[in-house]
Amino acid sequence: MMERQESAELRALSKMALSGRTAGATDMEHLENPAAAFNYIRIANLVETYVESGRIHPPILDWGCGYGQVSWLLQRRGISVVSCDVMERPARQGIEALSQMSIEYLRDPVSLPYESGTFDAVLSVGVLEHVADIGASLAEVNRVLRPAGLFFVFMLPNRFSWAEFVADLRGNSAHPWKCTFRGIDGLFERYFFSVAKKWRRNFLPRNLTGLSASVKMAYGKFYKQIEPIDAMLANHAPTSFFSGVIELVATKTKSLTCPLPVVSGQGAT
């Protein structure tokens, strides 16, 4: 049953990528092959376990939802989601499954239009490393979370990633801010989050940015083999240090009483 659902979702995500390309999107690498698209299924499955255990209660805030693919996957699992982003993507209207979803577009890149303590969980999938003010965004996420709420953070780029090193050499890195496994704890503690769990992933690349569509599809067909190999390489030294991303689940320990000053480079060492 789970395997059939996974296969159906991978086909749907691939169709979304094709529809997006047809509608003029140039940023569909994350959905174009099964190895990349499976990342989102993995994330939805993980969040679902927290809901099923009763640790968190929907709705969940999908902060910086992009095209809305993770919100879509969560909704397929019967999980209520509030989706928001700062940028509209016109090509989304050409993706049938996603065009029907409601996304709230924010007027401010930091402030969230929700009451304090609204959510049990906030989800960041490839978002935190792109914000203009990491400290202010963490403070705002803290504000909208309930006491002991969870902050799921996925796909933070690792400063020592071999793939990031290659991307920087080629001049096509999309990540202005990179973090380290050790430094991330201090950053989150500063904004009253306790990192409950963290791990590394993607020693093996997923998106294959810059390579041809045929190469991406050929590579992506082996996603079932890539996942267990990557789990081993990304979580055992010495290869773990050079993995592509760092991910974590953090718990809100208390509310901020006043804004904290931004510290340049925080969490990056």
C-alpha positions as CSV (number, residue, x, y, z in Angstrom):
1,M,0.0,0.0,0.0
2,M,2.7,2.5,1.0
3,E,4.8,1.6,-2.1
4,R,1.8,2.2,-4.4
5,Q,1.1,5.5,-2.8
6,E,4.8,6.5,-3.1
7,S,4.8,5.5,-6.8
8,A,1.6,7.5,-7.5
9,E,3.0,10.5,-5.7
10,L,6.2,10.4,-7.6
11,R,4.3,10.2,-10.9
12,A,2.2,13.2,-9.8
13,L,5.2,15.3,-8.9
14,S,6.9,14.5,-12.2
15,K,3.7,15.6,-14.0
16,M,3.7,18.8,-12.0
17,A,7.3,19.5,-13.1
18,L,6.4,18.9,-16.7
19,S,3.3,21.2,-16.4
20,G,5.4,23.8,-14.7
21,R,8.0,23.8,-17.4
22,T,5.3,24.0,-20.1
23,A,3.9,27.0,-18.2
24,G,7.3,28.7,-18.3
25,A,8.9,27.8,-15.0
26,T,12.6,27.5,-14.9
27,D,13.0,26.2,-11.4
28,M,11.6,22.7,-11.4
29,E,14.8,20.7,-10.8
30,H,13.5,19.7,-7.4
31,L,10.6,17.8,-9.0
32,E,12.1,16.6,-12.3
33,N,13.4,13.2,-11.3
34,P,12.3,10.7,-8.6
35,A,15.5,11.1,-6.6
36,A,14.8,14.8,-6.1
37,A,11.1,14.5,-5.8
38,F,11.3,11.7,-3.2
39,N,12.8,14.3,-0.8
40,Y,9.3,15.8,-0.4
41,I,7.6,12.5,0.1
42,R,10.1,11.7,2.8
43,I,9.4,15.0,4.5
44,A,5.7,14.5,4.4
45,N,6.0,11.0,5.8
46,L,8.2,12.2,8.7
47,V,5.8,15.0,9.6
48,E,2.9,12.5,9.4
49,T,4.5,10.4,12.1
50,Y,4.5,13.4,14.5
51,V,0.8,14.0,13.8
52,E,-0.1,10.3,14.2
53,S,1.7,10.1,17.5
54,G,-0.3,13.1,18.8
55,R,2.9,15.2,19.3
56,I,1.5,17.9,17.1
57,H,-2.0,18.9,16.0
58,P,-2.8,20.5,12.6
59,P,-3.0,22.9,11.0
60,I,0.7,23.0,10.3
61,L,2.3,26.2,8.8
62,D,4.2,25.5,5.6
63,W,6.4,28.6,5.7
64,G,7.8,29.5,2.3
65,C,5.8,26.8,0.6
66,G,7.0,27.6,-2.9
67,Y,4.8,25.9,-5.5
68,G,3.0,24.1,-2.6
69,Q,4.2,20.5,-3.3
70,V,4.8,19.7,0.4
71,S,1.4,21.2,1.4
72,W,-0.2,19.0,-1.3
73,L,1.5,15.9,0.0
74,L,0.4,16.6,3.6
75,Q,-3.1,17.2,2.5
76,R,-3.1,13.9,0.8
77,R,-2.3,12.4,4.2
78,G,-5.3,14.1,5.7
79,I,-3.2,16.8,7.4
80,S,-4.5,20.4,7.5
81,V,-2.0,22.9,6.3
82,V,-1.7,26.7,6.1
83,S,0.5,27.6,3.2
84,C,2.3,31.0,2.8
85,D,5.1,32.5,0.7
86,V,6.5,35.9,-0.2
87,M,6.7,35.3,-3.9
88,E,3.9,34.3,-6.4
89,R,4.9,31.9,-9.1
90,P,2.7,32.5,-12.2
91,A,3.6,29.0,-13.6
92,R,1.8,27.4,-10.6
93,Q,-1.5,28.2,-12.3
94,G,-0.5,25.8,-15.1
95,I,0.0,22.9,-12.6
96,E,-3.5,21.6,-12.1
97,A,-3.1,19.9,-8.7
98,L,-1.3,22.9,-7.2
99,S,-3.3,25.7,-8.7
100,Q,-6.3,24.7,-6.7
101,M,-4.5,25.1,-3.4
102,S,-4.8,28.2,-1.3
103,I,-1.5,30.1,-0.6
104,E,-1.3,33.3,1.4
105,Y,1.2,35.7,-0.1
106,L,2.9,37.8,2.5
107,R,3.3,41.6,2.3
108,D,6.4,41.5,4.4
109,P,9.4,39.2,4.0
110,V,9.6,38.6,7.8
111,S,6.3,39.4,9.6
112,L,3.7,36.6,9.5
113,P,0.0,37.5,9.5
114,Y,-0.9,35.1,12.3
115,E,-1.7,35.5,16.0
116,S,1.0,34.5,18.5
117,G,0.9,30.9,19.5
118,T,-1.3,29.8,16.5
119,F,0.6,26.7,15.4
120,D,1.8,23.5,16.9
121,A,4.3,23.1,14.1
122,V,6.0,25.2,11.5
123,L,7.7,23.6,8.4
124,S,10.7,25.1,6.6
125,V,11.7,23.2,3.5
126,G,14.6,24.9,1.8
127,V,13.6,28.3,3.2
128,L,15.6,29.4,6.2
129,E,18.9,29.7,4.3
130,H,17.3,32.1,1.8
131,V,15.7,34.7,4.1
132,A,17.1,38.2,4.3
133,D,17.3,38.3,8.1
134,I,17.7,34.8,9.7
135,G,17.4,36.1,13.3
136,A,14.2,38.1,12.6
137,S,12.7,35.1,10.8
138,L,13.5,32.7,13.7
139,A,12.0,35.2,16.2
140,E,8.8,35.4,14.1
141,V,8.6,31.6,13.8
142,N,9.0,31.4,17.6
143,R,6.2,33.9,18.0
144,V,3.6,32.0,16.0
145,L,4.4,28.7,17.6
146,R,2.6,27.5,20.7
147,P,4.6,26.6,23.8
148,A,6.7,23.5,23.1
149,G,5.8,23.8,19.4
150,L,8.0,22.1,16.8
151,F,10.0,23.7,14.1
152,F,10.9,21.3,11.3
153,V,13.8,22.5,9.2
154,F,14.8,20.6,6.0
155,M,17.6,21.1,3.4
156,L,19.8,23.6,5.2
157,P,23.0,23.7,3.1
158,N,26.1,22.3,4.8
159,R,29.1,24.6,4.6
160,F,31.4,21.7,4.1
161,S,29.3,19.9,1.4
162,W,31.3,18.7,-1.5
163,A,28.3,19.4,-3.8
164,E,28.1,23.0,-2.5
165,F,31.9,23.3,-3.2
166,V,31.4,22.2,-6.8
167,A,28.4,24.5,-7.2
168,D,30.4,27.5,-5.9
169,L,33.2,26.7,-8.4
170,R,30.7,26.5,-11.2
171,G,29.1,29.7,-10.1
172,N,25.6,28.2,-9.8
173,S,25.1,27.9,-6.0
174,A,21.7,29.0,-4.9
175,H,22.6,29.3,-1.3
176,P,23.9,32.6,0.1
177,W,24.1,31.2,3.6
178,K,25.5,27.8,4.7
179,C,25.6,26.3,8.2
180,T,27.5,23.6,10.1
181,F,26.3,20.7,12.2
182,R,27.9,22.2,15.3
183,G,27.0,25.8,14.8
184,I,23.3,25.3,14.2
185,D,22.6,24.5,17.9
186,G,23.8,27.9,19.1
187,L,21.8,29.8,16.5
188,F,18.6,28.1,17.5
189,E,19.2,28.4,21.2
190,R,19.6,32.1,20.8
191,Y,16.0,32.3,19.6
192,F,14.7,29.9,22.3
193,F,14.6,26.7,20.4
194,S,16.2,23.5,21.6
195,V,17.4,21.2,18.8
196,A,15.8,17.9,19.7
197,K,17.1,16.0,16.8
198,K,19.4,16.7,13.8
199,W,20.9,14.7,11.0
200,R,22.8,15.0,7.7
201,R,21.5,14.0,4.3
202,N,22.2,14.2,0.6
203,F,25.8,13.1,0.4
204,L,24.6,11.9,-2.9
205,P,23.1,14.8,-4.9
206,R,19.4,14.9,-5.8
207,N,18.6,17.8,-8.2
208,L,21.7,17.5,-10.5
209,T,21.4,21.1,-11.4
210,G,23.0,21.9,-14.7
211,L,22.8,18.4,-16.1
212,S,20.6,17.3,-18.9
213,A,17.0,16.1,-18.4
214,S,18.0,12.6,-19.7
215,V,20.8,12.3,-17.1
216,K,18.5,13.4,-14.3
217,M,15.8,10.9,-15.3
218,A,18.3,8.0,-15.6
219,Y,19.8,8.8,-12.2
220,G,16.4,9.3,-10.6
221,K,15.2,5.8,-11.6
222,F,17.6,4.5,-8.9
223,Y,16.1,6.5,-6.1
224,K,15.3,3.3,-4.1
225,Q,18.9,2.4,-4.2
226,I,20.2,5.9,-3.6
227,E,18.2,6.4,-0.4
228,P,19.8,3.6,1.8
229,I,23.3,4.3,0.4
230,D,22.9,8.0,1.1
231,A,21.7,7.2,4.7
232,M,24.9,5.3,5.3
233,L,27.2,7.8,3.7
234,A,25.5,10.9,5.3
235,N,25.5,9.5,8.8
236,H,28.9,7.9,9.2
237,A,32.3,9.6,9.3
238,P,34.2,10.7,7.4
239,T,31.7,11.1,4.5
240,S,29.0,12.5,6.7
241,F,31.0,15.8,7.2
242,F,30.7,16.5,3.4
243,S,27.0,15.8,3.1
244,G,24.8,18.2,1.2
245,V,22.3,19.3,3.8
246,I,21.6,19.4,7.5
247,E,18.1,18.9,8.9
248,L,16.6,19.2,12.3
249,V,13.5,19.2,14.5
250,A,13.6,22.0,17.2
251,T,11.3,22.6,20.1
252,K,10.3,26.1,21.3
253,T,11.5,26.5,24.8
254,K,10.0,29.9,25.6
255,S,8.6,33.0,23.9
256,L,10.8,35.9,23.0
257,T,9.9,39.0,25.0
258,C,11.7,41.5,22.7
259,P,13.5,41.4,19.4
260,L,17.1,40.2,19.5
261,P,19.9,41.9,17.6
262,V,21.1,40.2,14.4
263,V,24.5,38.7,14.7
264,S,26.4,38.5,11.4
265,G,27.3,35.0,10.4
266,Q,25.4,33.4,13.3
267,G,25.2,29.7,13.2
268,A,27.7,29.4,10.3
269,T,30.7,28.2,12.3
